[in-house]
Amino acid sequence: MLTLAIIKPDAVHAGKTGKILAHLEGAGFQIRAARLVKLTTAQAEAFYAVHRDRPFYRSLVAFMTSGPALALALERDDAVTRLREVIGATDPAEAKPGTVRKLYAESKERNAIHASDSPENAAREVVFFFPERELRDLG
């Protein structure tokens, strides 16, 4: 099963990308595709459209367009659930010890990494960054 992770601009800027990738691989994820991206406002708005009516939407779009981010298609059994466990709670102050966010996030808003929250969203989010033909070409 594939899921999507995005190492967010805060973590990329702080030089934490390699440590986060090593953490994910250490947790049994295989990197099936990776792409360094600088999202446009339109792309960030489309990607986070599910949050359009939430109070944090505008600041999230601004943050996600503030610098480069690393989009990842990750694979392993039960990928969505396991990735959510490995990254930890949205607020690093509430994240369990040893999780990506506990180790590398700055705050609830600058939380180092995005992960799909359901198999349905994972399917939609993976193809947002990696067209299916690209993923097929890897196999």
PyMOL CGO cylinders between C-alpha atoms (Angstrom):
from pymol import cmd
from pymol.cgo import CYLINDER

trace = [
    CYLINDER, 0.00, 0.00, 0.00, 1.18, 3.51, -0.86, 0.3, 1, 1, 1, 1, 1, 1,
    CYLINDER, 1.18, 3.51, -0.86, 0.74, 6.65, 1.19, 0.3, 1, 1, 1, 1, 1, 1,
    CYLINDER, 0.74, 6.65, 1.19, 1.93, 10.21, 0.84, 0.3, 1, 1, 1, 1, 1, 1,
    CYLINDER, 1.93, 10.21, 0.84, 4.25, 12.13, 3.11, 0.3, 1, 1, 1, 1, 1, 1,
    CYLINDER, 4.25, 12.13, 3.11, 5.51, 15.66, 2.61, 0.3, 1, 1, 1, 1, 1, 1,
    CYLINDER, 5.51, 15.66, 2.61, 8.54, 16.89, 4.48, 0.3, 1, 1, 1, 1, 1, 1,
    CYLINDER, 8.54, 16.89, 4.48, 7.36, 20.45, 4.95, 0.3, 1, 1, 1, 1, 1, 1,
    CYLINDER, 7.36, 20.45, 4.95, 9.23, 23.69, 4.24, 0.3, 1, 1, 1, 1, 1, 1,
    CYLINDER, 9.23, 23.69, 4.24, 10.21, 24.21, 7.89, 0.3, 1, 1, 1, 1, 1, 1,
    CYLINDER, 10.21, 24.21, 7.89, 12.02, 20.87, 8.10, 0.3, 1, 1, 1, 1, 1, 1,
    CYLINDER, 12.02, 20.87, 8.10, 13.63, 21.22, 4.65, 0.3, 1, 1, 1, 1, 1, 1,
    CYLINDER, 13.63, 21.22, 4.65, 14.87, 24.72, 5.53, 0.3, 1, 1, 1, 1, 1, 1,
    CYLINDER, 14.87, 24.72, 5.53, 16.25, 23.51, 8.89, 0.3, 1, 1, 1, 1, 1, 1,
    CYLINDER, 16.25, 23.51, 8.89, 18.24, 20.70, 7.24, 0.3, 1, 1, 1, 1, 1, 1,
    CYLINDER, 18.24, 20.70, 7.24, 16.19, 17.89, 8.80, 0.3, 1, 1, 1, 1, 1, 1,
    CYLINDER, 16.19, 17.89, 8.80, 15.22, 16.14, 5.55, 0.3, 1, 1, 1, 1, 1, 1,
    CYLINDER, 15.22, 16.14, 5.55, 17.88, 13.41, 5.74, 0.3, 1, 1, 1, 1, 1, 1,
    CYLINDER, 17.88, 13.41, 5.74, 17.12, 12.59, 9.37, 0.3, 1, 1, 1, 1, 1, 1,
    CYLINDER, 17.12, 12.59, 9.37, 13.40, 12.35, 8.64, 0.3, 1, 1, 1, 1, 1, 1,
    CYLINDER, 13.40, 12.35, 8.64, 14.01, 10.12, 5.59, 0.3, 1, 1, 1, 1, 1, 1,
    CYLINDER, 14.01, 10.12, 5.59, 16.24, 7.85, 7.69, 0.3, 1, 1, 1, 1, 1, 1,
    CYLINDER, 16.24, 7.85, 7.69, 13.56, 7.72, 10.38, 0.3, 1, 1, 1, 1, 1, 1,
    CYLINDER, 13.56, 7.72, 10.38, 10.91, 6.70, 7.83, 0.3, 1, 1, 1, 1, 1, 1,
    CYLINDER, 10.91, 6.70, 7.83, 13.13, 4.05, 6.27, 0.3, 1, 1, 1, 1, 1, 1,
    CYLINDER, 13.13, 4.05, 6.27, 14.01, 2.78, 9.74, 0.3, 1, 1, 1, 1, 1, 1,
    CYLINDER, 14.01, 2.78, 9.74, 10.29, 2.35, 10.37, 0.3, 1, 1, 1, 1, 1, 1,
    CYLINDER, 10.29, 2.35, 10.37, 10.05, 0.02, 7.38, 0.3, 1, 1, 1, 1, 1, 1,
    CYLINDER, 10.05, 0.02, 7.38, 8.86, 2.40, 4.65, 0.3, 1, 1, 1, 1, 1, 1,
    CYLINDER, 8.86, 2.40, 4.65, 10.22, 2.08, 1.13, 0.3, 1, 1, 1, 1, 1, 1,
    CYLINDER, 10.22, 2.08, 1.13, 10.52, 5.30, -0.83, 0.3, 1, 1, 1, 1, 1, 1,
    CYLINDER, 10.52, 5.30, -0.83, 8.74, 4.61, -4.12, 0.3, 1, 1, 1, 1, 1, 1,
    CYLINDER, 8.74, 4.61, -4.12, 9.01, 8.18, -5.44, 0.3, 1, 1, 1, 1, 1, 1,
    CYLINDER, 9.01, 8.18, -5.44, 10.35, 11.52, -4.22, 0.3, 1, 1, 1, 1, 1, 1,
    CYLINDER, 10.35, 11.52, -4.22, 10.09, 15.02, -5.65, 0.3, 1, 1, 1, 1, 1, 1,
    CYLINDER, 10.09, 15.02, -5.65, 11.38, 18.32, -4.32, 0.3, 1, 1, 1, 1, 1, 1,
    CYLINDER, 11.38, 18.32, -4.32, 8.60, 20.82, -4.96, 0.3, 1, 1, 1, 1, 1, 1,
    CYLINDER, 8.60, 20.82, -4.96, 7.89, 24.50, -4.43, 0.3, 1, 1, 1, 1, 1, 1,
    CYLINDER, 7.89, 24.50, -4.43, 4.10, 24.65, -4.34, 0.3, 1, 1, 1, 1, 1, 1,
    CYLINDER, 4.10, 24.65, -4.34, 2.32, 27.56, -5.95, 0.3, 1, 1, 1, 1, 1, 1,
    CYLINDER, 2.32, 27.56, -5.95, -0.60, 29.12, -4.11, 0.3, 1, 1, 1, 1, 1, 1,
    CYLINDER, -0.60, 29.12, -4.11, -3.01, 27.44, -6.54, 0.3, 1, 1, 1, 1, 1, 1,
    CYLINDER, -3.01, 27.44, -6.54, -1.41, 24.03, -5.97, 0.3, 1, 1, 1, 1, 1, 1,
    CYLINDER, -1.41, 24.03, -5.97, -1.46, 24.39, -2.18, 0.3, 1, 1, 1, 1, 1, 1,
    CYLINDER, -1.46, 24.39, -2.18, -5.08, 25.56, -2.27, 0.3, 1, 1, 1, 1, 1, 1,
    CYLINDER, -5.08, 25.56, -2.27, -6.03, 22.55, -4.39, 0.3, 1, 1, 1, 1, 1, 1,
    CYLINDER, -6.03, 22.55, -4.39, -4.09, 20.08, -2.25, 0.3, 1, 1, 1, 1, 1, 1,
    CYLINDER, -4.09, 20.08, -2.25, -5.57, 21.38, 1.02, 0.3, 1, 1, 1, 1, 1, 1,
    CYLINDER, -5.57, 21.38, 1.02, -9.06, 22.09, -0.39, 0.3, 1, 1, 1, 1, 1, 1,
    CYLINDER, -9.06, 22.09, -0.39, -10.56, 19.72, 2.18, 0.3, 1, 1, 1, 1, 1, 1,
    CYLINDER, -10.56, 19.72, 2.18, -9.59, 22.31, 4.82, 0.3, 1, 1, 1, 1, 1, 1,
    CYLINDER, -9.59, 22.31, 4.82, -10.91, 25.34, 2.89, 0.3, 1, 1, 1, 1, 1, 1,
    CYLINDER, -10.91, 25.34, 2.89, -13.50, 26.25, 5.56, 0.3, 1, 1, 1, 1, 1, 1,
    CYLINDER, -13.50, 26.25, 5.56, -11.16, 25.76, 8.52, 0.3, 1, 1, 1, 1, 1, 1,
    CYLINDER, -11.16, 25.76, 8.52, -9.68, 28.81, 10.28, 0.3, 1, 1, 1, 1, 1, 1,
    CYLINDER, -9.68, 28.81, 10.28, -6.09, 27.68, 9.62, 0.3, 1, 1, 1, 1, 1, 1,
    CYLINDER, -6.09, 27.68, 9.62, -6.52, 27.22, 5.84, 0.3, 1, 1, 1, 1, 1, 1,
    CYLINDER, -6.52, 27.22, 5.84, -4.98, 30.53, 4.68, 0.3, 1, 1, 1, 1, 1, 1,
    CYLINDER, -4.98, 30.53, 4.68, -1.98, 30.26, 7.02, 0.3, 1, 1, 1, 1, 1, 1,
    CYLINDER, -1.98, 30.26, 7.02, -1.46, 26.62, 5.97, 0.3, 1, 1, 1, 1, 1, 1,
    CYLINDER, -1.46, 26.62, 5.97, -1.43, 27.60, 2.28, 0.3, 1, 1, 1, 1, 1, 1,
    CYLINDER, -1.43, 27.60, 2.28, 1.00, 30.44, 3.02, 0.3, 1, 1, 1, 1, 1, 1,
    CYLINDER, 1.00, 30.44, 3.02, 3.28, 28.14, 5.00, 0.3, 1, 1, 1, 1, 1, 1,
    CYLINDER, 3.28, 28.14, 5.00, 3.27, 25.35, 2.40, 0.3, 1, 1, 1, 1, 1, 1,
    CYLINDER, 3.27, 25.35, 2.40, 4.23, 27.85, -0.33, 0.3, 1, 1, 1, 1, 1, 1,
    CYLINDER, 4.23, 27.85, -0.33, 6.99, 29.46, 1.75, 0.3, 1, 1, 1, 1, 1, 1,
    CYLINDER, 6.99, 29.46, 1.75, 9.80, 27.22, 0.51, 0.3, 1, 1, 1, 1, 1, 1,
    CYLINDER, 9.80, 27.22, 0.51, 10.68, 23.84, -0.95, 0.3, 1, 1, 1, 1, 1, 1,
    CYLINDER, 10.68, 23.84, -0.95, 9.10, 20.68, 0.39, 0.3, 1, 1, 1, 1, 1, 1,
    CYLINDER, 9.10, 20.68, 0.39, 9.84, 17.01, -0.33, 0.3, 1, 1, 1, 1, 1, 1,
    CYLINDER, 9.84, 17.01, -0.33, 6.87, 14.95, -1.49, 0.3, 1, 1, 1, 1, 1, 1,
    CYLINDER, 6.87, 14.95, -1.49, 7.24, 11.19, -0.93, 0.3, 1, 1, 1, 1, 1, 1,
    CYLINDER, 7.24, 11.19, -0.93, 5.27, 8.16, -2.07, 0.3, 1, 1, 1, 1, 1, 1,
    CYLINDER, 5.27, 8.16, -2.07, 5.93, 5.60, 0.65, 0.3, 1, 1, 1, 1, 1, 1,
    CYLINDER, 5.93, 5.60, 0.65, 5.11, 1.92, 0.67, 0.3, 1, 1, 1, 1, 1, 1,
    CYLINDER, 5.11, 1.92, 0.67, 4.67, -0.72, 3.35, 0.3, 1, 1, 1, 1, 1, 1,
    CYLINDER, 4.67, -0.72, 3.35, 1.92, -2.86, 4.82, 0.3, 1, 1, 1, 1, 1, 1,
    CYLINDER, 1.92, -2.86, 4.82, -0.80, -0.73, 6.43, 0.3, 1, 1, 1, 1, 1, 1,
    CYLINDER, -0.80, -0.73, 6.43, 1.11, 2.35, 5.25, 0.3, 1, 1, 1, 1, 1, 1,
    CYLINDER, 1.11, 2.35, 5.25, -1.45, 5.02, 6.18, 0.3, 1, 1, 1, 1, 1, 1,
    CYLINDER, -1.45, 5.02, 6.18, -1.94, 3.87, 9.76, 0.3, 1, 1, 1, 1, 1, 1,
    CYLINDER, -1.94, 3.87, 9.76, 1.72, 3.12, 10.36, 0.3, 1, 1, 1, 1, 1, 1,
    CYLINDER, 1.72, 3.12, 10.36, 2.89, 6.47, 8.97, 0.3, 1, 1, 1, 1, 1, 1,
    CYLINDER, 2.89, 6.47, 8.97, 0.44, 8.33, 11.20, 0.3, 1, 1, 1, 1, 1, 1,
    CYLINDER, 0.44, 8.33, 11.20, 1.88, 6.43, 14.19, 0.3, 1, 1, 1, 1, 1, 1,
    CYLINDER, 1.88, 6.43, 14.19, 5.48, 7.12, 13.15, 0.3, 1, 1, 1, 1, 1, 1,
    CYLINDER, 5.48, 7.12, 13.15, 5.00, 10.86, 12.66, 0.3, 1, 1, 1, 1, 1, 1,
    CYLINDER, 5.00, 10.86, 12.66, 3.03, 11.45, 15.89, 0.3, 1, 1, 1, 1, 1, 1,
    CYLINDER, 3.03, 11.45, 15.89, 0.43, 14.00, 16.93, 0.3, 1, 1, 1, 1, 1, 1,
    CYLINDER, 0.43, 14.00, 16.93, 0.03, 17.26, 14.97, 0.3, 1, 1, 1, 1, 1, 1,
    CYLINDER, 0.03, 17.26, 14.97, 1.21, 19.21, 18.01, 0.3, 1, 1, 1, 1, 1, 1,
    CYLINDER, 1.21, 19.21, 18.01, 4.76, 18.07, 18.81, 0.3, 1, 1, 1, 1, 1, 1,
    CYLINDER, 4.76, 18.07, 18.81, 4.13, 18.86, 22.48, 0.3, 1, 1, 1, 1, 1, 1,
    CYLINDER, 4.13, 18.86, 22.48, 1.53, 16.05, 22.43, 0.3, 1, 1, 1, 1, 1, 1,
    CYLINDER, 1.53, 16.05, 22.43, 3.50, 13.66, 20.21, 0.3, 1, 1, 1, 1, 1, 1,
    CYLINDER, 3.50, 13.66, 20.21, 4.92, 10.47, 21.68, 0.3, 1, 1, 1, 1, 1, 1,
    CYLINDER, 4.92, 10.47, 21.68, 8.68, 10.27, 22.26, 0.3, 1, 1, 1, 1, 1, 1,
    CYLINDER, 8.68, 10.27, 22.26, 10.59, 9.02, 19.23, 0.3, 1, 1, 1, 1, 1, 1,
    CYLINDER, 10.59, 9.02, 19.23, 8.04, 10.21, 16.67, 0.3, 1, 1, 1, 1, 1, 1,
    CYLINDER, 8.04, 10.21, 16.67, 9.06, 12.45, 13.78, 0.3, 1, 1, 1, 1, 1, 1,
    CYLINDER, 9.06, 12.45, 13.78, 7.15, 15.43, 15.11, 0.3, 1, 1, 1, 1, 1, 1,
    CYLINDER, 7.15, 15.43, 15.11, 8.45, 15.03, 18.66, 0.3, 1, 1, 1, 1, 1, 1,
    CYLINDER, 8.45, 15.03, 18.66, 12.00, 14.91, 17.31, 0.3, 1, 1, 1, 1, 1, 1,
    CYLINDER, 12.00, 14.91, 17.31, 11.89, 17.44, 14.46, 0.3, 1, 1, 1, 1, 1, 1,
    CYLINDER, 11.89, 17.44, 14.46, 8.81, 19.70, 14.57, 0.3, 1, 1, 1, 1, 1, 1,
    CYLINDER, 8.81, 19.70, 14.57, 8.92, 23.30, 15.79, 0.3, 1, 1, 1, 1, 1, 1,
    CYLINDER, 8.92, 23.30, 15.79, 5.24, 23.80, 16.66, 0.3, 1, 1, 1, 1, 1, 1,
    CYLINDER, 5.24, 23.80, 16.66, 1.70, 22.69, 15.84, 0.3, 1, 1, 1, 1, 1, 1,
    CYLINDER, 1.70, 22.69, 15.84, 1.78, 24.92, 12.75, 0.3, 1, 1, 1, 1, 1, 1,
    CYLINDER, 1.78, 24.92, 12.75, 5.36, 24.09, 11.74, 0.3, 1, 1, 1, 1, 1, 1,
    CYLINDER, 5.36, 24.09, 11.74, 5.12, 20.38, 12.33, 0.3, 1, 1, 1, 1, 1, 1,
    CYLINDER, 5.12, 20.38, 12.33, 7.76, 19.07, 9.88, 0.3, 1, 1, 1, 1, 1, 1,
    CYLINDER, 7.76, 19.07, 9.88, 5.70, 16.51, 7.97, 0.3, 1, 1, 1, 1, 1, 1,
    CYLINDER, 5.70, 16.51, 7.97, 2.34, 15.83, 6.34, 0.3, 1, 1, 1, 1, 1, 1,
    CYLINDER, 2.34, 15.83, 6.34, 0.87, 12.34, 6.12, 0.3, 1, 1, 1, 1, 1, 1,
    CYLINDER, 0.87, 12.34, 6.12, -2.29, 11.12, 4.44, 0.3, 1, 1, 1, 1, 1, 1,
    CYLINDER, -2.29, 11.12, 4.44, -5.03, 10.47, 6.99, 0.3, 1, 1, 1, 1, 1, 1,
    CYLINDER, -5.03, 10.47, 6.99, -7.00, 7.74, 5.18, 0.3, 1, 1, 1, 1, 1, 1,
    CYLINDER, -7.00, 7.74, 5.18, -6.48, 5.24, 2.36, 0.3, 1, 1, 1, 1, 1, 1,
    CYLINDER, -6.48, 5.24, 2.36, -8.86, 7.29, 0.19, 0.3, 1, 1, 1, 1, 1, 1,
    CYLINDER, -8.86, 7.29, 0.19, -6.93, 10.51, 0.77, 0.3, 1, 1, 1, 1, 1, 1,
    CYLINDER, -6.93, 10.51, 0.77, -3.63, 8.67, 0.27, 0.3, 1, 1, 1, 1, 1, 1,
    CYLINDER, -3.63, 8.67, 0.27, -4.76, 7.53, -3.19, 0.3, 1, 1, 1, 1, 1, 1,
    CYLINDER, -4.76, 7.53, -3.19, -5.79, 11.09, -4.12, 0.3, 1, 1, 1, 1, 1, 1,
    CYLINDER, -5.79, 11.09, -4.12, -2.70, 12.72, -2.60, 0.3, 1, 1, 1, 1, 1, 1,
    CYLINDER, -2.70, 12.72, -2.60, -0.13, 10.36, -4.12, 0.3, 1, 1, 1, 1, 1, 1,
    CYLINDER, -0.13, 10.36, -4.12, -1.37, 11.05, -7.66, 0.3, 1, 1, 1, 1, 1, 1,
    CYLINDER, -1.37, 11.05, -7.66, -1.44, 14.80, -6.94, 0.3, 1, 1, 1, 1, 1, 1,
    CYLINDER, -1.44, 14.80, -6.94, 2.36, 14.69, -6.86, 0.3, 1, 1, 1, 1, 1, 1,
    CYLINDER, 2.36, 14.69, -6.86, 3.13, 11.49, -8.77, 0.3, 1, 1, 1, 1, 1, 1,
    CYLINDER, 3.13, 11.49, -8.77, 1.02, 10.66, -11.82, 0.3, 1, 1, 1, 1, 1, 1,
    CYLINDER, 1.02, 10.66, -11.82, 0.16, 6.96, -11.91, 0.3, 1, 1, 1, 1, 1, 1,
    CYLINDER, 0.16, 6.96, -11.91, 2.28, 6.41, -15.02, 0.3, 1, 1, 1, 1, 1, 1,
    CYLINDER, 2.28, 6.41, -15.02, 5.37, 7.55, -13.11, 0.3, 1, 1, 1, 1, 1, 1,
    CYLINDER, 5.37, 7.55, -13.11, 4.66, 5.09, -10.30, 0.3, 1, 1, 1, 1, 1, 1,
    CYLINDER, 4.66, 5.09, -10.30, 4.03, 2.27, -12.80, 0.3, 1, 1, 1, 1, 1, 1,
    CYLINDER, 4.03, 2.27, -12.80, 7.36, 3.03, -14.46, 0.3, 1, 1, 1, 1, 1, 1,
    CYLINDER, 7.36, 3.03, -14.46, 9.13, 2.42, -11.13, 0.3, 1, 1, 1, 1, 1, 1,
    CYLINDER, 9.13, 2.42, -11.13, 7.73, -1.09, -10.77, 0.3, 1, 1, 1, 1, 1, 1,
]
cmd.load_cgo(trace, "trace")
